[in-house]
């Protein structure tokens, strides 16, 4: 937790003082071990970043006077389109990509995505938000990513994707591709990553037809978790 | 398991037939669901890659006739020097970087590495090998990475590192650095990554003095797990 993320509900008087309990209180008290007068890096969810000066701390709550003046880091202009991974992996990936600065995520169905994954509690609104918050706290950011779900692969790719990738360079991660993922690029990008086992040929063809260029990342087949981070790293300016 | 990794002990008659039990048998039978006559991608640990044709499979063993002709993928010429992470994170990182093709890893002590980490069973020879094997199986590779341990930071950095980085471009991952990590580079490289919380200024200075150039990866502070993968991705040709 490199930044304490605040929500509007934390404020106890207009815009200056917050009172925190629970997980953040525990972290501030037990990990950061702050005393009255200490300053912490804080940020308002979807808002600005600044400092919080502790004026009360006890075994239940911590109170800070906050001043929020800086903007959060610039969002990374990469849209991530990800075949829904196994729930436990999804959790880690959401935190990873949030930490990397991604703000736009599509979780999609594809042939090798087990239908049961869609019923996982990990996809619950609060569970997803928890992972985003872990990523934001890690990266000193405040802007929540937006996640969308698309259960119909074909209609998503045919009807929605061409519009979505307009103005971006669109890549499909594919171990069989002839070109490697570009190593640096400042333009906005769209990235499509398949499920464990990969997209089936039909899906790959469809993605290509819809404007995605297939690129590989060396000869090795990477775990979803690895590939997501690795390919994003190559696309970030 | 995109490749079934074989060891010399698996061979039941000179160089052609193997008999597998345990984890690999279970995977072949329950996940891959192969039948007699089916072919699988196999590789000999630290050796060649090829095909295995199943000729017997029952509820205890699977027997294959193997033919090993291809070389494993080229190693990635990046040396990873990593401040020992938390044991559970180390496990995942070892599998990640092995899958990415890294063959040379140094795990080092630094100021913010908890001494207790060095006593974790995760650092046992067999446990480390298990993670490497997961990475190799994932990436269709056979060459085990080599891991070395350095408990004396200063003497490692001052006495050994200058020699180690000779002929490579050496980078230190540092959120405060002025230059970003290079996006693509075919030359051999050395990468130093700090512990959670980062290297302390003294350590950073020492690393710089010893020939490491500090580079950042955007303004965000990444988790070790994320940073390792991301920065490696930028260095891989």
Contacts between the chains, C-beta under 8 A, distances in Angstrom:
chain1	res1	chain2	res2	distance
A	2	B	221	5.4
A	73	B	218	7.3
A	73	B	219	4.5
A	73	B	220	6.1
A	76	B	218	7.7
A	92	B	225	7.9
A	95	B	223	7.6
A	96	B	223	7.3
A	96	B	225	7.3
A	96	B	226	4.9
A	99	B	220	6.1
A	99	B	222	5.5
A	99	B	223	6.1
A	99	B	226	5.5
A	100	B	218	7.9
A	100	B	220	6.8
A	100	B	222	7.1
A	100	B	226	6.6
A	100	B	230	6.8
A	101	B	218	6.6
A	101	B	220	5.8
A	138	B	220	7.8
A	138	B	221	6.6
A	138	B	222	7.2
A	138	B	223	5.7
A	139	B	220	3.7
A	139	B	221	6.0
A	139	B	222	7.0
A	140	B	219	7.7
A	140	B	220	6.8
A	140	B	221	6.3
A	141	B	220	6.6
A	183	B	183	3.9
A	183	B	184	2.9
A	183	B	234	6.9
A	184	B	183	3.0
A	184	B	184	6.5
A	184	B	234	7.8
A	217	B	233	7.5
A	217	B	236	7.8
A	218	B	73	7.3
A	218	B	76	7.7
A	218	B	100	7.9
A	218	B	101	6.6
A	218	B	236	6.4
A	219	B	73	4.5
A	219	B	140	7.6
A	220	B	73	6.0
A	220	B	99	6.1
A	220	B	100	6.8
A	220	B	101	5.8
A	220	B	138	7.8
A	220	B	139	3.7
A	220	B	140	6.7
A	220	B	141	6.6
A	221	B	2	5.3
A	221	B	138	6.6
A	221	B	139	6.0
A	221	B	140	6.3
A	222	B	99	5.6
A	222	B	100	7.1
A	222	B	138	7.2
A	222	B	139	7.0
A	223	B	95	7.7
A	223	B	96	7.4
A	223	B	99	6.2
A	223	B	138	5.7
A	225	B	92	8.0
A	225	B	96	7.4
A	226	B	96	5.0
A	226	B	99	5.5
A	226	B	100	6.6
A	226	B	229	5.8
A	229	B	226	5.7
A	229	B	229	4.0
A	229	B	230	5.4
A	229	B	233	6.9
A	230	B	100	6.8
A	230	B	229	5.4
A	230	B	230	7.1
A	230	B	232	7.1
A	230	B	233	3.7
A	230	B	236	7.9
A	231	B	233	7.0
A	232	B	230	7.1
A	232	B	233	7.8
A	233	B	217	7.5
A	233	B	229	6.9
A	233	B	230	3.7
A	233	B	231	7.0
A	233	B	232	7.8
A	233	B	233	3.6
A	233	B	234	5.3
A	234	B	183	6.9
A	234	B	184	7.8
A	234	B	233	5.3
A	234	B	234	6.5
A	236	B	217	7.8
A	236	B	218	6.4
A	236	B	230	7.9
